[in-house]
Amino acid sequence: MKKLLCLAAALLLFTSVISGCSHSEKSTAKSTSSSHKDGQITLKFIHRWPKEPERSYFASVVKEFEKENPNIHVQTEAVLNDAYKEKIRVLAGTNHPPDIFYSWSGEFADKFVRGGKALDLTPYYEKDKAWSSRLAQSQISPFTFNGKIYGVPLFMDGKTFFYNKNIFHKLHLDPPKSYNQLIEDSKVIKSKGYIPIAFGDKAPWAIAHYIGTLNQRMVPQSVLKKDYNRKTGTFTNPEYVKALEKLKELNPYFNKDVNAMDHEFARQMFNDGKAAMMFLETNEISLVEPDIHFKLGFFDLPGIEGGQGRADIMSGAPEGFMISSKTQHPEAAMKFLEFLTNKKNGQKLVKDAGYLSPVDGALTKDNSTKAMRDAATQVKNSKDMAEWLDSALDIRIVNAYLEGAQMMLNGDMTPEEVMKGVQKAAKSVRELANVK
């Protein structure tokens, strides 16, 4: 009898716990005591910046938020880039995912949406126009799927060539207006003992930015739209091979051992004046300007003679945060994201971390350089943005592309062989997508 009484008590406790967990925050908004006895709410928050200065930026914002909202505790975890991509995919599929999680836009975010892992934030955008109207619309669109908004952009970013004006002036060179001229300039620069283009591809996301931009220059937009759709992608258009051939043309003008070099190390070579150019993100301006002793210039990756794509599209995309569809505290989670992206913290993001905030009024003469403000205007005013290849495509296609491209730069694969691997991956993705 004693065992039966204990079992009955345990079942009663289990039932009450399950019942309590089934309520959303909306149903407990009047009293948060269902979260903890003391009325405290704990939000699990994960991002991809365990290093400085971003780590301190998020820590200070969390501290200020908790000060203003003493009933909410934000439990933070930070995991670096590629490891983060794997971890969040696993966590999102568990019964206890983070309430708020970082996400790239495009396919990376859409996968969470399709899987029912992300909360529709459209009602919050519509409810608080004073907040949402201050975000650049061009940065919200990449987090919008089927007419609904699923993410909040933290910063905006684009890809462009940074160049050393001193080296160009010394060698009587102008920023290239065409791809052929980029090659010719690189030949001159190399002949004078400089590294033409600094490049570190140890983490292969760096090569994804080249491939994605070259695809935009070479491949017709209608073809890209079809192939970047997981249900219809085939990647059989010959312009994809030509895009890789253009990347291969640049290989002699990169520094040695690109696949063994970290992006940060390559950037330091550029900062030290050893390389004349580097294909960098606009958000890296703050990591370059304070460290250089030369005049800095910018130019877009030029249009390619014979290319069937568009030369007026900037590669890049906003990055931001999504809220788990399983969160018990959607109101508190959204409150934190609105706090994170208010004008004050937008300005703080620019000043402390050097990122270009999508918040209107975030970049000022006091917290940014002219180059940063010009870059922000360029990104905001872009008619179209080509999303990063590694977030625009299914991960299986991405892996085939990047691993193949690395081998191509090592001389172990041809552009045609790389695309055969991509086509095989796309076929697998297409078949699975059309089954569901």
NUBAGU-67773 format. One record per residue (C-alpha): y negated, x negated, z. Coordinates in steps of 0.05 Angstrom, whole numbers, plus 32768, in hexadecimal, padded with zeros to 4 digits. Each point is the difference from the previous one (the first is absolute). Example, Ala and Ser with C-alpha at 12.3 -4.5 7.8 and 13.67 -1.06 7.14 Angstrom:
<atoms>
      y      x      z
   805A   7F0A   809C
   7FBB   7FE5   7FF3
</atoms>
This chain:
<atoms>
      y      x      z
   8000   8000   8000
   7FD1   7FC7   8011
   800A   7FE2   7FBB
   7FF3   8043   7FDF
   7FBF   8009   8028
   7FE9   7FBA   7FEC
   8011   800F   7FB8
   7FDA   8041   8001
   7FC4   7FDD   801E
   8003   7FCA   7FCC
   8004   8034   7FC8
   7FC5   8025   801D
   7FD7   7FC0   8003
   8014   7FEE   7FB8
   7FED   8045   7FE7
   7FBC   7FFC   8022
   7FF2   7FBB   7FE2
   8014   8017   7FBA
   7FD6   803E   8007
   7FC4   7FD8   8016
   8007   7FCF   7FC7
   8002   8038   7FCD
   7FB7   8012   800D
   7FCA   7FDF   7FD6
   7FBF   7FE7   801E
   7FDE   803F   7FE7
   8029   8029   8030
   7FF1   7FD0   803A
   7FB6   7FF6   7FF0
   7FEA   8029   803C
   802A   7FD6   802E
   801C   7FBC   7FF0
   802C   8000   803D
   803D   800A   7FD3
   7FF5   7FB8   7FE7
   8000   7FE0   8045
   7FFA   8019   8047
   7FBB   7FE2   8006
   7FE9   8021   7FC0
   8000   7FBE   7FD9
   8010   7FFC   7FB5
   801E   7FC1   7FE3
   7FF6   7FF2   7FB6
   802B   7FCC   7FDE
   7FD5   7FDA   7FCF
   801B   7FCB   7FD0
   7FDA   7FD4   7FCF
   800C   7FC0   7FD8
   7FCF   7FCF   8020
   801D   7FD7   8039
   7FD0   7FC7   7FEF
   7FB6   7FF6   800D
   7FCB   801A   7FF4
   8021   8044   7FF1
   802A   7FFF   803F
   7FC3   7FFC   802D
   7FDB   8033   7FD6
   8036   8035   800A
   8008   7FEE   804A
   7FB5   800A   800C
   7FFE   8042   7FDB
   803D   8019   8026
   7FE0   7FEB   8042
   7FC0   8025   7FF0
   8026   803E   7FE9
   8028   8002   8040
   7FC0   7FF8   8028
   7FE2   803D   7FDE
   8042   8026   8004
   8020   7FEE   8043
   8039   8032   7FF5
   8018   7FDB   7FC2
   8024   7FBD   8002
   800A   7FDB   7FBD
   803E   7FD4   8000
   7FF6   7FCC   7FC9
   8032   7FD8   7FD8
   7FEF   7FCF   7FC8
   8031   7FE4   7FCC
   7FEC   7FD2   7FC8
   8001   8018   7FB6
   8045   7FFB   7FE1
   8024   8009   8042
   7FD4   803C   800D
   8016   8021   7FBF
   8049   7FFE   8015
   7FF3   8014   8048
   7FD6   803D   7FF1
   8033   801A   7FCE
   8034   7FFD   8037
   7FD4   801C   8037
   7FE8   803A   7FD6
   8048   8017   7FFA
   800E   8001   804A
   7FF7   8039   8031
   7FC7   7FDB   8022
   7FD3   7FE2   7FCB
   7FBB   7FE5   800F
   7FCC   8038   8005
   7FCF   7FD8   7FD6
   8017   7FCC   7FCD
   7FDF   7FD3   7FCE
   800E   800D   7FB6
   7FED   7FE5   7FBC
   7FEC   8038   7FD1
   8024   8014   7FC1
   804C   8002   7FFC
   8007   7FDF   8044
   7FDD   803B   8020
   801D   8034   7FD2
   8046   7FEE   8016
   7FEF   8016   8046
   7FE2   8040   7FE5
   803D   8010   7FD5
   802D   7FF3   803B
   7FDA   802F   802D
   7FEC   7FC6   802E
   7FB4   8007   7FFA
   7FD3   8036   801C
   7FD1   8026   7FD1
   7FBA   7FEC   8017
   7FDA   802E   7FD1
   7FEE   8032   8037
   7FE0   7FC8   8029
   7FD8   7FE8   7FC5
   7FE7   8046   7FF4
   7FF2   800F   8049
   7FD6   7FC2   800E
   7FD3   7FF8   7FC3
   7FCF   7FD6   8027
   8036   7FCB   8005
   8026   8008   7FBE
   7FC2   8004   7FD4
   7FEE   7FB9   8015
   803F   7FE4   7FE1
   7FFD   7FE9   7FB7
   8025   8035   7FD7
   801D   7FCB   7FD2
   8025   7FE4   803C
   801C   8043   8016
   801E   8011   7FBD
   8038   7FCC   8003
   8018   8022   8041
   8000   8044   7FDF
   8041   801E   7FE6
   8009   8045   7FE2
   7FBA   8012   8014
   800A   7FEF   804A
   7FE4   7FC4   8026
   8032   7FD8   8029
   7FDA   7FC1   8014
   7FBF   7FE5   801B
   7FE5   7FC2   7FDC
   7FED   7FC7   802F
   7FE5   7FD0   7FCB
   7FF8   7FFA   7FB6
   8013   7FC5   7FD5
   8001   7FE6   7FB9
   8018   7FC2   7FDC
   7FD4   7FD0   7FDA
   7FFA   7FB6   7FEF
   7FD7   7FD6   8031
   7FE6   7FC1   7FDF
   7FDD   7FC0   8015
   7FBC   8002   7FDE
   7FF5   7FB6   800E
   803E   7FEB   7FD9
   7FF0   802F   7FC7
   7FB9   7FE6   7FFC
   8017   7FB7   8002
   8030   800D   7FC6
   7FCE   802A   7FD9
   802D   803E   8004
   7FEE   804A   8004
   802A   8036   8020
   8033   8014   7FCB
   7FF4   8041   7FDA
   8046   8001   7FE2
   8046   7FEB   8013
   8002   7FCB   7FCA
   7FC0   7FE3   801D
   8020   8000   8046
   8038   7FD5   7FE4
   7FCF   7FD2   7FDC
   7FD5   7FF8   803E
   803F   7FF0   8028
   8013   7FC9   7FCF
   7FBB   7FDF   8009
   8003   8006   804C
   8045   7FE2   8003
   7FEC   7FC6   7FD3
   7FC9   7FEE   8031
   8030   7FFA   803B
   7FF5   8043   8021
   8035   8036   800D
   7FE9   8039   7FD2
   801D   803A   8028
   8019   7FFE   8048
   803D   802C   800A
   8032   8009   8039
   803B   802E   7FF4
   802E   7FF1   803A
   7FF6   8049   8014
   8009   8020   7FBB
   7FCC   8038   800A
   7FCF   7FCD   7FE4
   8021   8000   7FBC
   8002   804C   8001
   7FB4   8000   7FFA
   8003   7FD7   7FC1
   8037   802A   7FE1
   7FDE   8042   8011
   7FBE   7FEA   7FE3
   801F   7FE3   7FC1
   8028   8040   7FF6
   7FBE   8026   8003
   7FE2   7FD2   7FCB
   803D   8001   7FD1
   8024   8043   8007
   7FE4   8043   7FE8
   7FEA   802D   8039
   802E   8038   7FEA
   803C   7FD1   8003
   7FEC   7FE6   8045
   7FFA   8047   801A
   8046   8011   7FE8
   8020   7FC0   8018
   7FDF   7FFF   8044
   801D   8045   800C
   8043   7FF5   8022
   801F   803C   7FDA
   7FED   7FE8   7FBB
   7FF7   7FB5   8003
   8026   7FD5   7FCD
   7FD3   7FC2   7FF6
   801A   7FF6   7FB9
   7FBC   7FF9   7FDF
   7FFA   7FB9   7FE2
   7FBB   7FF8   801E
   8020   7FF4   8044
   8021   7FC1   7FE5
   7FBE   7FEA   7FE2
   7FDE   800A   8043
   8032   7FD1   8020
   7FF6   7FCF   7FC7
   7FB6   7FFF   8011
   8011   7FF0   8048
   802E   7FC8   7FE7
   7FC5   7FE4   7FD8
   7FDA   7FF6   8041
   803A   7FDC   8023
   7FEC   7FB9   7FE8
   7FBC   800A   8020
   8018   8015   8044
   800C   7FCC   8036
   8046   7FE4   8007
   8038   8024   8026
   7FDE   8045   8002
   803F   8022   8019
   8003   7FD2   803C
   7FB6   8005   8012
   7FE1   8033   802F
   7FC6   8029   7FE5
   7FD6   7FE8   803B
   800D   7FB7   7FF0
   7FEE   800B   7FB7
   7FC0   8023   8015
   7FEE   7FC4   802B
   8008   7FD3   7FC4
   7FCD   802B   7FDC
   7FD2   7FFF   803D
   8005   7FB4   8003
   7FE7   7FFB   7FB8
   8043   7FE6   7FE4
   8009   803C   7FD3
   7FCD   8020   7FD2
   801A   8048   8003
   802C   802F   8027
   8014   8049   7FF6
   7FED   801E   8043
   7FF3   8043   8021
   7FB8   8014   800E
   8013   8005   804A
   800B   7FB5   7FFF
   7FB7   7FF1   7FF5
   7FF7   7FF9   804B
   8039   7FCD   8000
   7FE0   7FD7   7FCA
   7FB4   8001   8007
   7FFB   7FE2   8047
   802F   7FC7   7FED
   7FE2   7FE6   7FBF
   7FCB   7FCE   7FEB
   7FF6   8019   7FB9
   7FE2   803D   7FDE
   8030   8039   7FF8
   8006   802C   7FC3
   802C   803A   7FE9
   801D   8019   7FBE
   8035   8034   7FF0
   8040   7FEC   7FDF
   7FE8   8004   7FB8
   8017   802F   7FC9
   8039   7FE6   7FD6
   7FFC   7FFA   7FB5
   802F   8033   7FE2
   800C   8022   8043
   800D   804B   7FFC
   7FEB   800F   8047
   7FBC   8002   8022
   7FD5   7FC5   8016
   7FD0   802B   8029
   8031   8011   8038
   7FFF   7FD9   8041
   8042   7FF3   8023
   7FFE   8015   8048
   8009   803A   802F
   7FEB   8017   8044
   802E   7FF4   803C
   8000   802B   803C
   8028   802B   8030
   802E   803C   8000
   8017   802D   8038
   804A   800F   800A
   8016   8047   7FF2
   8029   7FFB   8040
   7FC7   7FF0   802E
   7FF8   802E   803C
   7FB6   7FEF   8003
   7FE0   800A   7FBB
   7FBC   8012   801D
   7FFD   7FC1   802B
   801A   7FD5   7FC6
   7FCB   801B   7FD1
   7FCB   7FF7   8035
   8012   7FB6   8003
   7FFD   7FF8   7FB4
   7FBD   8022   7FFC
   7FE7   7FD1   8037
   801D   7FC4   7FDC
   7FDA   8013   7FC0
   7FBE   8017   801C
   7FC0   7FDC   7FEB
   7FFD   7FD4   803F
   8047   7FE7   7FF8
   7FF7   7FFA   7FB5
   7FC7   7FD0   800D
   802A   7FDD   8034
   8039   7FF8   7FCD
   7FD0   7FDD   7FD0
   7FE2   7FD4   8035
   803E   7FED   8028
   8036   7FFE   7FCA
   7FD8   7FF9   7FBF
   801F   803C   7FDD
   7FDC   802F   7FD2
   7FFE   8043   8023
   8000   8042   7FD8
   7FD2   801F   8034
   7FBB   800F   7FE6
   7FCD   7FD2   8021
   8034   7FCF   801B
   7FE7   7FC4   7FD9
   7FBB   7FE9   8015
   7FD6   7FC2   7FF7
   8010   7FEF   8049
   804C   8000   7FFA
   800E   7FEC   7FB8
   7FEB   7FD1   7FC8
   7FE4   8015   7FBE
   8042   7FEF   7FDF
   8025   802F   802E
   7FCE   8039   7FF4
   8003   7FF5   7FB5
   804C   8001   8002
   8000   8040   8029
   7FD2   8022   7FCE
   802D   7FE8   7FC6
   803E   801D   8021
   7FDF   8042   8014
   7FE4   8009   7FBA
   8040   7FEF   7FDB
   8013   8036   7FCF
   804A   7FF0   800B
   8027   7FD3   802D
   8044   7FE3   7FED
   8028   8004   8040
   8025   7FC1   8017
   8041   7FFB   7FDA
   8028   7FF7   8040
   7FE5   8041   801C
   7FFC   8028   7FBF
   804A   7FF8   7FEE
   8042   800F   8022
   8015   7FC5   802A
   803F   7FF4   7FD6
   7FD6   7FF8   7FC1
   7FCF   7FD4   8026
   8036   7FD2   8019
   801D   7FF8   7FB9
   7FBA   7FF1   7FE5
   7FEA   7FCE   8035
   8042   7FDA   8007
   8005   7FFC   7FB5
   7FB8   7FE8   7FF8
   800A   7FCA   8034
   803D   7FE7   7FDA
   7FD8   8003   7FC0
   7FCA   7FD2   801D
   8038   7FD1   8014
   801A   8000   7FB9
   8041   8023   8012
   7FF2   8042   7FDC
   7FDC   8017   7FC2
   7FCF   803B   7FFF
   8035   8028   7FDA
   8034   7FF2   8035
   7FD0   8014   8037
   7FF2   8043   7FDE
   804B   800D   7FF7
   8006   7FFC   804B
   7FC5   802E   8009
   801D   8032   7FCE
   8042   7FFF   8025
   7FDE   800E   8042
   7FD5   8037   7FE1
   803E   8022   7FE4
   801F   8001   8045
   7FC1   801C   801F
   7FF7   8033   7FC8
   8048   801A   8007
   7FFA   8008   804C
   7FBB   8021   7FFB
   8019   8033   7FCD
   803E   8012   8029
   7FD6   8015   803C
</atoms>
